[in-house]
Amino acid sequence: MTPLPPPVRLIDAPDPAAVPAAVRVIFFQSTSRTEFVDAAAQDRFFTTWTGWYFDHAPHDVWLLPDGAGGYAGYLTGCRDSAAADGPGQVIPRYAVFADLFAAFPAHLHINLAPEYRGRGLGGRLIDAFTADCRADGLAGVHVVTGVGARNAMFYTRAGFIHAVERAPLLFLGKPL
């Protein structure tokens, strides 16, 4: 297999306006929710989980080029989860972990297209984002997933070791 190019920021992508459509494909290949009452409901779901990042934190949206003009995966991130105008305003139940944001202020969400999973590529996206966060002096990063979700082991292998369960959600923090 040919090695993939390094991750790039959304703002440095060759055609940033085309990225949301590419990310949307990967997003729906990765989400456990598969049924929607209509296309508008599906659009709202995608916007809830990704739209804020494209609009408010494009510097923290990372893409993993597939070497053929598309993308193997993406990371959406935010350096200040406690911000008054942050993603907690749109992401359901996110504030349940607000007491942990001081120790782990940044957060991320990552998805890879199915054919790229299990090859260590997600770690490249996490490394790119966390290197920026570390350079900015942030104390840590976190992810929120479901209790028992298949991705929890991936994050543990990537160094997310501080775990707090508030059913049905699981907070995983990585000190920087």
Secondary structure, DSSP 8 states (H G I E B T S, - for coil): -------EEGGGSS-GGGHHHHHHHHHHHH-S----SSHHHHHHHHIIIIIHHHHH-GGGEEEEE-SSSSEEEEEEEES-TT-TTSGGGTSTTGGGGGGGTTTS-EEEEEEE-GGGTTSSHHHHHHHHHHHHHHHTT--EEEEEEETT-TTHHHHHHTT--EEEEETTEEEEEEE-
